[in-house]
Amino acid sequence: MKIQSLSVVVPNKKCINNCRFCVSRMHESPYKNMMDENLPFFDLYQRDYIKRLEFARDNGCNTVMLTGNSEPQQNRGFLQAFGTMNNNLDKPFRWIEMQTTGVLLDESYLRFLRNHVGVSTISVSLSSFNNDINAEYNGTLPNLKVDLNKLCTLIKKYDFNLRLSINMTDYFDRLSPVEILTYARKKLLADQVTFRVLYTSTEGGIAQTEQDRWIMEHGASPERLEAVKEYVVEKGRPLEILEFGAIKYSVMGMSTVIDDDCMSTVPKDSLKYVILQPNCKLYSKWDDPASLIF
């Protein structure tokens, strides 16, 4: 089994954001949080959790993405425990990333992520380069609104690799591919860029959820998506083919990927990722308990 990365779901009761396009809100999560030290037999579940970490490592996976149905930094206690568990593995994960919109992150928290958890790459999920629109689309409370320039400057100050995970909303219809990539590089200091085509669960063109309806109204136009793809392919230098099939390009000195299958819906010979849920079990799909692996 070839596994590109391990997505670790950081348990939280509720996300501090309410992203209008959030995939997690399209379906209920059936997975109980067994990584709670107040539960009976917590030591047993912790051993189960460590076994799953070791399983992923045994199958050639060396990348962890701290993510989930909420902002990972909402649960500092779990991140503290994860850092300790990983450091105590016979073969610890060396490549640790975190996916976040950036809420709650300050200098102290960034130092903790770098020094204890071992995070080396922070992937900032954004829906606009405008802070107000970004907060609106991400459903961020006014007092928690992220200043993207300030956040990205801090991330680079502590020498993290910075990836911008650009959710392709209608905001980007007003910008050319050159303008998007130039802003990412020059203003936000990105090392890497991933263009994320927003996922919908539509059937026969009919919206199934509130998020589907929002995406149908506010997703980037097909013309803009195609223009971005054409620019990256024509102007970029192909670097390598990732295990899940996407090609990574060098554009303006940034590693650039177009992700049009964020839910890994297309069957492939290798797994784009496996998902370690808080119930201490591994799955290959976010939205289907039948994808249980171990």
N, C-alpha and C positions, 0 to 999 in steps of 0.2 A: 504494500500500500504506500503510495507516494502522497505525502501531506505537505502542502506549502507552508501553512501556518496554523497555529492554535489560537482560536479566539476564546479568551477567558472572560466569561460573563461575570462582572462585578455585581454582587447582589445589592439591590436597593429596593425599598418598598415602592417608591414613586420617583420618576425623573423630575429634576428641578426645572427642566425645559418642557415645552410642548410643541415640538417641531411639527409644522403643518403637514409635512410629507412623511412623518415617522413610520417606518416599516413596522416597528414593534407594536404600535398602536392599532395595526391592522388585524392583530390576532391576540388572543389571550395566551399568556405564558402558563403552561401547566406544571412548571417545575418548582418544587418546594426548595426553600433555602435550607440546606442541611449544614451549611458552613457557618453555623451560629454556635459559639462556644457555650451558650446557656442551655443548649439542647442535651438531653440524655444521649449517651454514646457518641458525643462529639469526637472523641479520640478515634473511634472506629471510622467515622465519616471522613475525618481528616486523613487517615491512612488511605481510604478509597480515593480521595482527591489526589493524593500524591501518586498513587498507582496510575491514574489517568495522565498526569503530567509525564510520568516515566514512559508510559505507552507511546505518547506522541514523540518523545525524544527517541525511543527505540525504533520508530518508523521514519527516522531521518529528519524530523521537524526540529528546527532550531529557532523558530520565530514565534513569539507570543504577542498577540494583540489584546491589550486590556480594553474591554469594550462592554457592551451589554445593552439592556433596555433603558439605561439611564446614564448619567455622567459618572464615569468611574471614580472621580475624585470626591464624590459624595460619601464614599465609604473608605475613609482613610484607614480604619482599623483592618479591613480586609486587605488593603494594599500592603499594609505593614506585615500582615501574616503571610501574604503571597511572597513578598520579598524574602522573608525568612525561610519559607518552604523551598523556594527555588534555590537559594544559596546552599541549602543542606542536601540538595540532590547530588547523586554521584556525578551526574553530568548536567550541570545547571544550564538553563536557557541563557544564551549570551546576547540574543537579539530580542529586545523587549520594546514594544511600541505601545502607545496609548492613543486611542481615538477620543476626541473631545471637542466641544464647541468653545472651551476655554473658560467657562464660568467658574468662579471660585479660585482660579489659579493666580497665585501671587509669587513673589520671590521665594518666600519660605517654603511654599508647597513644591515649587519647582526644584529646590535643593533637595527636599525629601525624595522626590521621584527619581532624581539623578543618583543620589548617594545611597539610599537604602533599597529602593525597589529595583534600581538598575535600568530604568528607562533610558533608551538612547535616541529614540525617534518619537516626536509628538506630531500626530496627524490632526491638524485643526480643521474641523468640519465647518465650512462657511457657506452661506446661501447668497451673499452679496458682499461687495467690498464696502458698501455704505453701512456704517454701524447701526443706524436706526432701522434700515430695511432688514439687515441681518438679524437683529433682535426680534423684529416682528415675525419674520419667516420661521425663526427658530423657537418662537414662543418663549422668549426669555423675559423675565420680569424686569421692569425699568431700572430697579436698583442693582441689578446684576448684569446690565448690558455690557457686552465685551467691547473694549477698544482694540480692534484688530492690530493696528500698528504698534500699540504699546505691548500687547501680548506677544506678538511675533518678535519684537525687539528683545523682550525678556527671555524668550525661548532661545534665541541665538546667543544672548549674553551668557547663558549657562551651557553653551556649546552642545545643545541638542541638535540632531538633524530635524529640520522642519519640513513637514509635508503639508501642503494645502489640499484638502479633500473638498473639491469644489462641487457643491450640489447645483446641478444645472437648472436653475430657475429662470423665470422670464426676465430677471434683472440683467442677465448676461446677454439677452437679445440686443441690448443697446451698445454692446461692446464687440469689437472685432476680435478674432482669435489673437492677433498681435497685441492688442490693448490688454486683453486678459492676462496673457503670459508676461508681458512687460511689467504690469502692475504687480503680479505675483513675485517676480524676480527683483525688481528695483525698489518697490515700496514695502513689500512684506518679507523680503529676504529669503524666499523659499528655496530649498534645495531640491524639492520634489513636488510634483503636481499630479493629482489624480482627478480627472474629470468624471464625475459620477452622474450617470443618467438615472433620473429618479424612477424608482420601481413602483409599478401599479399592479393591483390584483384584478384589473378589469377583465371581464369575460364578454367577448363579443362586442367590445367597445363600450360596455355598460359599466359605470363605476359601481363598485361593491362597498366602498367605505367612504367616510368623510375625507380621508387622506387621498383616495383616488380622485375624488371630485376636485380637491384643491390642486392636485398635480395636473389634472386635465385643464385647469384654468390658468395655473401659474408655472407650469413646467416650461423649460426652454423650447423654442420652436424647433421643429424638425430641420429647418434650414440652418439654424444656428448650430445645432448638434453636428450636422453634416459638414458645415464650414470648419468647425474645430477639428473634426477628424481629418478632413482633407489637408488642413494646414500642418497638423502634427506629422502626418505621413509624408507630405511633400517636402517640408522644411526640416523635419527632424532626422537625426541619424539613428537608425535602428541599433539598439544595444544588445538585447537578447530577448528570447521568447520566454515568458514566465510559464511555470508549470501548468497553469490553468488556461493557457492559450493566448493571453494578451501579449502584445509586443510593447516593450519598453523603449522609448525614444529619448534621445538627447536633444532638447530644444532650449536655446538660450542658456545653456549651462545647467539646465534642470532635467532630472529624470522625469519623464512624462508618460502617463498611462491613461488610456480611456477605458473606464470600467462600465460596460453596459450590461453587466450581469451580476449586480451586487449581492443578489440573493442566491447565487450559484445554482440557477434553475436548469442550466443545460448540462446533461450528463457528460462527464469526461473521464479519461483513463486515470487521471490523478485528481485528488481532492484539493480544491482551492483552499479550504480550511476545514478543520474540525472544531466543534464548539463544546467547551467544557462548561456545562450548566451548573448552577448552585446546588443541584441535587447530586453532584459528584459523578455525573455520567457524561459520556461523550456522544455527540450527535454530528451528522453531516449536513443537516438542514436546520434553519432557524425556525421554520414554521410547521415542522412535521415530526412529532414524537416517534413515528415509525422509522425515522432515520437513525435510531439508536445504534451505536457501534459497540460500545463497551461500558 
